[in-house]
């Protein structure tokens, strides 16, 4: 394996965002070194469900990024198939569609209004009656009032996807190095980034990408360029394998988007139920601002269980095999941070995707590569810029 | 009332419960089985058998713990930290029954005595019906008088292969051969190191060895079952001689007729609750101090969770842990010096045992590319290696997700350590199971009654117990 001591770009963080940035940069012909203090694809990426969604975002910059990214995923996988072969590119990509349901009368109006606005933004959002929703998902609760079907919603297995992207980086002469912590940046006299300091020396490079996910805030403080990215904890329940007919799509309650958008620190739980390729049903989603505390909270699991049974009563008797959790990278305005840091030319940030990193990864990677290479970006980067007041705040600990 | 919760009612847990109760604290003793005594009564294939003999006959007067609340048929599925202690979540009733009761018990001090289960190493054909662990074979033989087969090969390593073989014979099986992958246990017992360890059971083991000799059961060292053959069930097995590294010696293979294989390559500690309470582990075993205190405040551990040393050591550790837990919640406790001395001598034996019966890496060589490594998800060695090589994953968490190993019903209990060893990653990630045993969604949804004595308790020694 090559060991790089000088790279065009050093990407810090080998999760889905770091991998997507590294893939796009290496596709542009740059030599990329990806560093991770732990194991690649072992952090937030391994704790997610693998959502590639357009349904849960209101019109705005994040939806634009999501739409571009949803289009990009299958293209990217197809192009990697030619480069890496079939096996590595098997990432359990399932364009199975999403179904958002209103479980009470009050939720119907807002659901329809959101769908209408999304349609205007180019999203396929099909208003669906309760009867039609139950025809699509026969085990759905009786008291569903209305639903919207989003055929474009998809899912993939995030660790497989990340390792496939990283394999492409390696195949193009880049390197992925786990167990390597970055202690600081090497700056020239003008304050421009010229490398990174590691425990055992330095690696010189032309640019650094901070793709540390929920740890991006910590990392930014370490290198003296603080940005406001905080962890927001989530937990997922995994059931024993079920026949694929029990849950067919990604089905979630209409209050999910509101739970995502809330700034509250307290526990937010909203039912998200979906099957996976192995037959296990995944049950989310919870949101909590508890720092990096990993302790199990039974109350969170209890509320997830209740909300899932509310949507699919048939799941009541199903055994839960395990639970896993992770920390989403949260920004105060719920928008990712993508771009160069004006305080340190050569330092880039790509983080703050909260729970949507898997879906937003390819468009994020491409945006970073377009901006870095001086190409016209497909998505307007303005709202994701680093020097917006919600992101560059006073240093908080 | 000052309360200690003890999880596991084998030799360690029973001793802990008895000792804590003797110091006047309320004790809740939780166990998965219907009766006290531990593994002896458990029939689950993943649970250990009775390997050093049962120190306490279940149901006997000695086993009775009248001053202790014994919660039987109870599964601890989660432990969560709360202010000042832990909350232990149980479901009570048969695991596959429709109406398990929920209950949550809080305590400032917990003793984990969850034991260990047999480790099985994979080999071609180990997924055939008829291949079981020695613990399962022994539990079936001693518990129900049923032998797993008519012609059984017993293989693995360590002295507990002998009582398992004798149990099979008593249940009516013909034990074709006992294959010990390391040096013969009889030699070790009479060697200075074995003798120095002062194992009180050596006389018992010698009797087992004599019983095998009487029955003319071949006991071969440096030998292992390297393949099981059969279309539907086991019909024959291949045994091979091993070199010092456990690599099969080419040309030494022998095929023998057998309809069952019982394998045991040491034990894997049942560590999910210890990991859930953030106890530090080393080589899979929970690290404890002289008072059996773990690195987690208020959490004590005893028995095979801390190292494999048999029932006598487990009981001694349990007594030390029970005393320390009582002290932790505020009881006046003198250091249990006699039990501590028994722990020290028992540990010398355990260390000698671990040194004499290691698992050596040569077992990797008797796998073929298509040998199943994870039985639940049917993952082969080749698929595991592809995941490691092509996707370059370096941690258990991502290895599970790219290979599928450990994601099935056993949640890595059978395959995790083996897969971690093959892949060269730390196996602790496979043992982390925040939901320690499956729980139905409706059970999870239910509010359980919570019993909390913590607020009423006087403060103990927050920094732990030191003697």
Contacts between the chains, C-beta under 8 A, distances in Angstrom:
chain1	res1	chain2	res2	distance
A	38	B	395	6.7
A	39	B	393	6.5
A	39	B	394	4.0
A	39	B	395	3.4
A	39	B	397	7.6
A	39	B	398	5.9
A	40	B	392	6.6
A	40	B	393	6.7
A	40	B	394	6.8
A	40	B	398	7.0
A	41	B	393	6.8
A	41	B	398	4.7
A	41	B	401	7.9
A	41	B	402	7.9
A	42	B	393	7.8
A	42	B	394	7.6
A	42	B	395	4.5
A	42	B	397	5.3
A	42	B	398	4.8
A	46	B	397	4.9
A	46	B	398	5.4
A	46	B	401	5.8
A	87	B	386	7.3
A	87	B	390	7.1
A	88	B	390	5.7
A	88	B	391	7.2
A	157	B	401	6.9
A	158	B	401	8.0
A	159	B	393	7.5
A	159	B	398	5.0
A	159	B	401	4.0
A	159	B	402	5.4
A	160	B	391	7.5
A	160	B	401	7.4
A	160	B	402	5.8
A	163	B	390	7.9
A	163	B	391	3.7
A	163	B	392	6.8
A	163	B	393	6.4
A	163	B	398	7.5
A	163	B	402	6.0
A	164	B	391	7.6
A	166	B	391	7.9
A	166	B	392	6.9
A	167	B	390	6.6
A	167	B	391	6.7
A	167	B	392	7.4
A	170	B	392	7.6
A	176	B	392	6.5
A	178	B	394	4.9
A	179	B	394	7.1
A	237	B	441	7.6
A	237	B	444	7.6
A	239	B	441	7.1
A	240	B	409	7.1
A	240	B	438	7.0
A	278	B	377	7.8
A	278	B	404	7.2
A	278	B	407	6.9
A	280	B	407	7.7
A	283	B	441	7.8
A	295	B	80	6.6
A	295	B	81	5.2
A	296	B	78	6.0
A	296	B	79	7.7
A	296	B	80	5.0
A	296	B	276	6.4
A	296	B	434	4.6
A	297	B	80	6.2
A	298	B	78	5.7
A	298	B	80	5.4
A	298	B	87	7.4
A	298	B	89	5.9
A	298	B	104	8.0
A	301	B	78	7.8
A	301	B	435	7.7
A	301	B	444	5.7
A	302	B	444	6.0
A	302	B	445	6.1
A	302	B	446	7.8
A	302	B	447	7.4
A	304	B	444	7.9
A	305	B	441	4.9
A	305	B	442	7.5
A	305	B	444	3.9
A	305	B	445	4.0
A	306	B	445	4.5
A	308	B	441	6.4
A	309	B	441	6.0
A	309	B	442	6.6
A	309	B	445	5.7
A	315	B	441	5.1
A	316	B	440	7.1
A	316	B	441	5.6
A	316	B	442	3.9
A	316	B	445	7.5
A	317	B	440	5.7
A	317	B	441	7.3
A	317	B	442	6.3
A	318	B	440	6.6
A	318	B	441	5.3
A	319	B	438	4.1
A	319	B	439	6.9
A	319	B	440	5.6
A	319	B	441	7.8
A	320	B	435	6.1
A	320	B	438	6.4
A	320	B	439	5.6
A	320	B	440	7.1
A	320	B	441	5.9
A	320	B	444	6.0
A	321	B	409	7.4
A	321	B	411	6.3
A	321	B	435	7.3
A	321	B	438	5.7
A	322	B	411	6.1
A	322	B	433	6.2
A	322	B	434	7.4
A	322	B	435	5.5
A	323	B	434	5.3
A	323	B	435	5.2
A	324	B	434	7.8
